[in-house]
Amino acid sequence: MTEHPDDLRPLQGPLRIAAVIPCFNEALAIGQVIEEFRAALPEAEIHVFDNNSTDDTAAVARAHGAFVTHVALRGKGNVARRMFADVEADIYVMVDGDATYDLSGVRGLIDRMIEGNLDMVVGSRVDAGDDAQTYRRGHRFGNRLLTGAVAGLFGGHLKDMLSGYRVFSRRYAKSFPAVSKGFEIETELTVHALELRMPFAEVPGLYRSRPEGSESKLSTYRDGWRILRTIFKLFVSERPLLFFSSAAAVLVLISLVLAEPLVVTYLETGLVPRLPTAVLVTGTMLTAMLSFVCGIVLHTVTIGRQEAKRLRYLAIPGVRHRGAP
């Protein structure tokens, strides 16, 4: 059946906006987040995804009129996978349920997305300055380090890769193959946009202290290590030719350095007295060649995967056009 041109005309009706809020033990904060959404986006559906909390998070969210979905598998990545799979909307606003993000400007982020026909808008954090522990120096340094690593490997100019406050288009949400389990999901969200060269923007927003009595679930060293590990895995899987070529170059250099005295001795005497070193040189060079070939093969596989994701992305109209239900 031929698709009618009117199916891709600019959207005539109102956009479906969904607020998706991942939560774990946020009973003290979730009510405030929901009320801020109600005030700033009264037309939005509010979905709270309770990540197997042990407090009254789900009950408080229901009392404030939100749709609550229970996610048994612990980890923010597992929650994000359910959010994008279960919720149908044209625009998704994701924010942490700890009431640290000021939602009064969320309409501006959505307008920025619509005006630019973007696929992601990141609310980068600007410290409110009311508490030195809100956005600690160590967290800022780690964020800059990790953001710089992703920018160097995948391109892009984000300043706050780890922000939990983002707006997504439908075609982003429905083409995102979430793999991460925990807080490293923000890294994967960023790399997905960079990998498919999606149009995105960054808008600064106020970052506040948590409500009194609530506690952060972020572990600086444990989660920082997980994020670094995720960046490394994404480097290997999404840039295999660069990774394995770099490894091959290092092995070739080692092999040449070890081989140099053997070559000199052979030219002078016609003998190779250091046979174990000669075997090591040969093995190192063969490993370098194998590494380079692996990079070429995996690069071809990666291109195929990227093309499949790109085709899925292109099959869904942008935010300015009428999307399929």
Backbone torsions as a table, in degrees:
resi	resn	phi	psi	omega
1	MET	NA	133.1	-178.3
2	THR	-77.6	134.7	-178.7
3	GLU	-77.5	129.1	-178.8
4	HIS	-74.2	139.1	-178.8
5	PRO	-57.8	-28.6	-179.0
6	ASP	-65.2	-19.1	179.3
7	ASP	-65.1	-20.8	-178.8
8	LEU	-111.5	17.0	179.0
9	ARG	-72.9	159.8	177.4
10	PRO	-55.0	144.1	-174.9
11	LEU	-59.6	125.3	-179.9
12	GLN	-91.1	-41.7	-178.5
13	GLY	-84.9	178.2	179.8
14	PRO	-69.5	147.9	176.2
15	LEU	-73.3	142.2	174.1
16	ARG	-85.8	116.1	-177.8
17	ILE	-112.6	130.0	179.2
18	ALA	-121.7	128.4	170.9
19	ALA	-93.0	120.8	-178.9
20	VAL	-115.6	123.1	-170.2
21	ILE	-125.3	108.1	174.3
22	PRO	-76.7	136.0	-175.6
23	CYS	-139.8	141.0	168.9
24	PHE	-142.8	111.5	-179.5
25	ASN	53.3	57.2	179.8
26	GLU	-120.7	37.8	-178.2
27	ALA	-60.5	-30.3	-178.0
28	LEU	-79.4	-15.9	-173.3
29	ALA	-118.2	-26.1	-169.5
30	ILE	-64.0	-33.9	178.5
31	GLY	-61.7	-41.9	178.4
32	GLN	-63.7	-41.9	179.8
33	VAL	-61.6	-45.2	-179.1
34	ILE	-63.2	-43.1	-179.2
35	GLU	-66.4	-36.3	176.4
36	GLU	-64.9	-39.6	175.7
37	PHE	-63.8	-43.0	179.3
38	ARG	-58.3	-40.6	-178.1
39	ALA	-71.8	-41.1	-175.7
40	ALA	-85.2	-33.7	-178.1
41	LEU	-134.4	74.0	-176.9
42	PRO	-63.1	-22.6	-178.4
43	GLU	-85.5	-7.9	-174.7
44	ALA	-79.9	144.4	167.9
45	GLU	-81.0	134.7	-177.4
46	ILE	-110.1	119.8	-178.5
47	HIS	-116.8	121.6	175.4
48	VAL	-105.0	125.2	179.1
49	PHE	-105.8	103.6	-175.7
50	ASP	-83.8	116.0	-174.0
51	ASN	-89.2	61.7	176.4
52	ASN	59.4	46.1	-178.5
53	SER	-66.2	153.7	177.4
54	THR	-104.2	1.6	176.8
55	ASP	-111.4	-158.6	-175.2
56	ASP	-95.0	28.8	-178.1
57	THR	-54.9	-50.5	-177.0
58	ALA	-62.2	-43.5	-179.0
59	ALA	-64.3	-42.4	178.9
60	VAL	-64.1	-42.9	179.7
61	ALA	-61.7	-43.3	177.9
62	ARG	-64.3	-39.3	179.9
63	ALA	-62.7	-27.2	178.3
64	HIS	-93.1	7.9	172.5
65	GLY	87.9	14.5	179.6
66	ALA	-87.9	153.3	169.9
67	PHE	-78.6	128.4	-176.5
68	VAL	-113.9	129.5	175.5
69	THR	-119.6	129.5	179.3
70	HIS	-87.5	128.2	177.0
71	VAL	-117.2	111.1	-173.8
72	ALA	-74.2	-36.3	-177.9
73	LEU	-73.7	119.1	-178.4
74	ARG	-69.1	144.8	176.9
75	GLY	124.5	135.6	-177.6
76	LYS	-64.5	-32.2	177.5
77	GLY	-63.8	-40.5	177.4
78	ASN	-64.0	-36.3	178.5
79	VAL	-67.7	-44.5	-179.7
80	ALA	-59.9	-37.3	178.8
81	ARG	-61.5	-42.8	179.0
82	ARG	-69.8	-38.7	-177.9
83	MET	-58.9	-50.8	-177.0
84	PHE	-72.0	-26.1	179.7
85	ALA	-79.3	-37.7	-170.3
86	ASP	-91.8	-28.4	-173.5
87	VAL	-97.2	133.0	177.7
88	GLU	-108.4	120.3	-178.9
89	ALA	-160.5	168.9	173.5
90	ASP	-89.1	-32.2	180.0
91	ILE	-134.7	133.3	179.2
92	TYR	-113.5	127.6	174.6
93	VAL	-110.2	111.7	-180.0
94	MET	-103.5	131.2	177.4
95	VAL	-148.3	146.8	176.9
96	ASP	-66.1	150.5	-176.5
97	GLY	-89.1	22.3	-176.0
98	ASP	-99.4	5.5	176.7
99	ALA	63.7	25.0	178.5
100	THR	-90.0	-16.9	-179.2
101	TYR	-98.9	131.7	177.8
102	ASP	-78.5	115.2	-174.9
103	LEU	-93.9	5.7	-178.7
104	SER	-65.0	-24.6	-178.7
105	GLY	-101.1	15.6	-176.0
106	VAL	-63.9	-31.2	177.7
107	ARG	-61.3	-35.9	178.3
108	GLY	-64.9	-38.1	177.8
109	LEU	-64.7	-40.9	179.5
110	ILE	-67.1	-42.6	177.8
111	ASP	-61.0	-38.7	178.3
112	ARG	-62.4	-40.1	179.3
113	MET	-65.3	-45.2	-177.2
114	ILE	-67.6	-45.7	-178.0
115	GLU	-61.7	-39.8	-178.8
116	GLY	-93.5	0.5	-174.3
117	ASN	49.7	48.2	-176.0
118	LEU	-87.1	170.3	177.4
119	ASP	-112.2	-17.1	177.7
120	MET	-152.8	136.1	171.7
121	VAL	-126.7	123.6	-177.2
122	VAL	-101.3	129.0	174.2
123	GLY	-87.1	94.0	-178.3
124	SER	-72.5	144.1	-171.1
125	ARG	-82.6	129.8	172.6
126	VAL	-119.7	116.9	-174.6
127	ASP	-60.3	128.8	178.4
128	ALA	-69.1	-21.1	176.7
129	GLY	81.1	9.8	-178.5
130	ASP	-86.5	-11.1	-179.6
131	ASP	-156.4	126.4	-177.8
132	ALA	-64.2	-20.5	-178.6
133	GLN	-89.0	-3.8	-178.2
134	THR	-62.6	-51.2	-178.9
135	TYR	-133.8	82.2	-170.6
136	ARG	-65.1	155.0	-177.7
137	ARG	-58.4	-39.5	179.7
138	GLY	-62.3	-39.9	178.3
139	HIS	-67.8	-38.7	178.6
140	ARG	-64.2	-45.2	179.3
141	PHE	-62.4	-44.9	178.5
142	GLY	-61.9	-39.9	178.6
143	ASN	-62.8	-45.7	178.9
144	ARG	-62.4	-41.1	-179.6
145	LEU	-63.2	-48.6	-177.8
146	LEU	-69.2	-40.8	178.2
147	THR	-63.3	-41.0	177.6
148	GLY	-64.7	-37.5	178.4
149	ALA	-63.6	-44.7	179.4
150	VAL	-66.4	-40.5	178.8
151	ALA	-62.6	-40.1	179.1
152	GLY	-67.3	-34.6	-177.4
153	LEU	-85.6	-36.5	-171.3
154	PHE	-119.5	-4.4	-177.1
155	GLY	86.4	-172.3	179.2
156	GLY	93.0	164.5	-174.6
157	HIS	-132.6	33.9	178.0
158	LEU	-68.3	144.7	176.5
159	LYS	-100.5	-23.2	-176.7
160	ASP	-136.0	79.0	-177.0
161	MET	-66.3	-25.1	-172.8
162	LEU	-96.5	10.5	178.8
163	SER	-63.4	138.0	177.5
164	GLY	-96.0	11.8	-178.2
165	TYR	-115.9	106.2	-174.5
166	ARG	-144.5	153.4	173.5
167	VAL	-117.8	132.7	-177.4
168	PHE	-124.1	148.4	170.0
169	SER	-80.6	165.7	177.8
170	ARG	-62.8	-40.5	-176.9
171	ARG	-69.4	-25.3	171.4
172	TYR	-69.0	-52.6	-173.7
173	ALA	-59.8	-40.6	-174.6
174	LYS	-87.3	-1.2	175.0
175	SER	-114.2	6.6	-176.3
176	PHE	-90.7	111.2	-180.0
177	PRO	-89.2	79.7	-175.4
178	ALA	-59.4	128.4	-179.9
179	VAL	-117.6	-34.4	-175.8
180	SER	-64.3	157.9	-179.4
181	LYS	-107.5	-35.1	-172.0
182	GLY	-119.4	-142.0	-174.8
183	PHE	-69.1	-8.9	176.7
184	GLU	-73.5	1.1	-178.6
185	ILE	-62.1	-33.5	179.6
186	GLU	-61.3	-37.2	176.7
187	THR	-62.7	-44.6	-179.3
188	GLU	-66.4	-37.7	177.0
189	LEU	-60.7	-41.8	-179.4
190	THR	-68.4	-45.9	-177.6
191	VAL	-64.9	-34.8	178.3
192	HIS	-59.5	-43.6	178.8
193	ALA	-66.9	-41.2	-179.4
194	LEU	-68.9	-39.5	-177.0
195	GLU	-64.1	-41.9	-179.5
196	LEU	-91.5	5.2	178.5
197	ARG	54.5	45.3	178.0
198	MET	-73.4	148.1	173.2
199	PRO	-73.8	129.2	179.8
200	PHE	-146.6	167.1	179.5
201	ALA	-144.0	168.3	179.7
202	GLU	-130.4	127.8	-178.5
203	VAL	-124.0	124.8	-179.4
204	PRO	-67.8	145.1	179.1
205	GLY	-146.6	154.6	-176.3
206	LEU	-69.9	134.9	178.1
207	TYR	-116.1	119.8	-170.0
208	ARG	-110.3	174.2	174.4
209	SER	-73.2	153.4	174.7
210	ARG	-69.5	155.5	174.6
211	PRO	-58.2	146.5	-177.9
212	GLU	-59.6	130.3	179.2
213	GLY	100.3	-19.8	178.7
214	SER	-89.1	155.0	-175.0
215	GLU	-125.6	144.3	178.4
216	SER	-71.2	143.0	178.1
217	LYS	-94.3	-2.8	-176.7
218	LEU	-81.8	129.2	173.5
219	SER	-104.6	115.6	-171.6
220	THR	-54.0	-52.2	-173.8
221	TYR	-80.9	-43.3	-178.7
222	ARG	-64.1	-49.5	-177.8
223	ASP	-73.5	-31.7	174.9
224	GLY	-62.7	-40.3	176.8
225	TRP	-64.7	-41.2	178.9
226	ARG	-62.8	-39.5	179.9
227	ILE	-66.7	-42.9	176.6
228	LEU	-60.3	-41.8	179.1
229	ARG	-64.3	-38.1	177.8
230	THR	-65.4	-42.0	177.6
231	ILE	-60.0	-42.2	179.3
232	PHE	-63.5	-44.6	179.4
233	LYS	-62.4	-41.6	179.1
234	LEU	-67.0	-35.1	176.2
235	PHE	-61.2	-45.3	-179.8
236	VAL	-66.9	-42.5	-174.5
237	SER	-80.3	-31.9	-175.8
238	GLU	-101.5	-18.0	177.3
239	ARG	-131.0	54.6	-173.9
240	PRO	-65.1	-35.3	-178.7
241	LEU	-64.8	-43.0	178.3
242	LEU	-65.0	-43.5	-178.0
243	PHE	-63.7	-53.4	-175.7
244	PHE	-72.6	-28.5	174.4
245	SER	-67.4	-39.7	177.5
246	SER	-64.1	-43.2	177.1
247	ALA	-62.6	-40.9	179.0
248	ALA	-63.4	-40.3	-179.5
249	ALA	-63.6	-41.4	178.5
250	VAL	-63.4	-43.7	-180.0
251	LEU	-65.6	-39.0	177.7
252	VAL	-62.7	-43.0	179.5
253	LEU	-62.1	-44.6	178.2
254	ILE	-60.8	-43.0	-179.1
255	SER	-62.7	-42.1	-179.2
256	LEU	-67.7	-38.6	178.6
257	VAL	-63.9	-43.0	178.9
258	LEU	-69.7	-31.5	-176.0
259	ALA	-79.2	-22.3	-173.9
260	GLU	-56.4	-49.8	178.9
261	PRO	-66.7	-30.6	177.7
262	LEU	-65.2	-41.1	179.8
263	VAL	-65.8	-42.5	179.9
264	VAL	-61.6	-45.7	179.4
265	THR	-62.5	-41.0	-178.8
266	TYR	-65.4	-40.8	179.8
267	LEU	-67.5	-30.1	-179.0
268	GLU	-83.1	-38.1	-172.5
269	THR	-118.3	-16.6	-176.1
270	GLY	77.6	11.5	-178.6
271	LEU	-121.1	158.7	173.8
272	VAL	-124.4	82.5	-173.9
273	PRO	-73.1	-23.4	-176.6
274	ARG	-97.9	72.5	-175.3
275	LEU	-62.4	-43.2	178.5
276	PRO	-57.9	-39.6	178.0
277	THR	-65.7	-38.5	178.8
278	ALA	-63.4	-40.0	177.8
279	VAL	-65.2	-42.2	178.5
280	LEU	-61.4	-42.8	178.6
281	VAL	-61.1	-44.9	179.8
282	THR	-62.6	-44.6	179.8
283	GLY	-64.7	-39.7	179.5
284	THR	-64.5	-41.9	179.4
285	MET	-67.2	-39.6	177.7
286	LEU	-64.8	-38.8	177.3
287	THR	-63.5	-39.3	177.7
288	ALA	-61.9	-43.5	178.8
289	MET	-64.6	-41.0	178.2
290	LEU	-64.1	-40.3	178.6
291	SER	-61.9	-42.7	-179.6
292	PHE	-64.9	-42.6	178.5
293	VAL	-63.7	-41.4	176.3
294	CYS	-58.8	-40.8	178.6
295	GLY	-61.1	-41.9	179.6
296	ILE	-64.5	-46.1	-178.7
297	VAL	-63.6	-47.7	-178.7
298	LEU	-68.3	-29.1	175.9
299	HIS	-63.1	-40.6	177.0
300	THR	-63.6	-42.4	177.6
301	VAL	-62.8	-42.5	-179.6
302	THR	-63.0	-41.2	177.8
303	ILE	-59.8	-41.6	178.2
304	GLY	-61.8	-43.5	179.0
305	ARG	-64.9	-41.9	-179.9
306	GLN	-65.1	-38.5	177.8
307	GLU	-64.5	-38.9	178.8
308	ALA	-64.8	-43.2	178.4
309	LYS	-67.2	-36.6	179.2
310	ARG	-65.7	-41.4	178.7
311	LEU	-64.4	-39.8	176.4
312	ARG	-62.8	-42.1	178.6
313	TYR	-61.9	-44.7	-178.1
314	LEU	-70.1	-20.8	-179.2
315	ALA	-74.1	-11.0	-177.7
316	ILE	-111.4	124.0	-179.1
317	PRO	-60.8	153.1	177.5
318	GLY	-71.0	177.1	-172.8
319	VAL	-67.2	-20.3	179.9
320	ARG	-82.9	-8.9	-175.0
321	HIS	-117.8	159.9	-178.4
322	ARG	-67.6	119.8	-179.2
323	GLY	-89.9	156.0	175.4
324	ALA	-70.8	140.3	179.6
325	PRO	-67.9	NA	NA
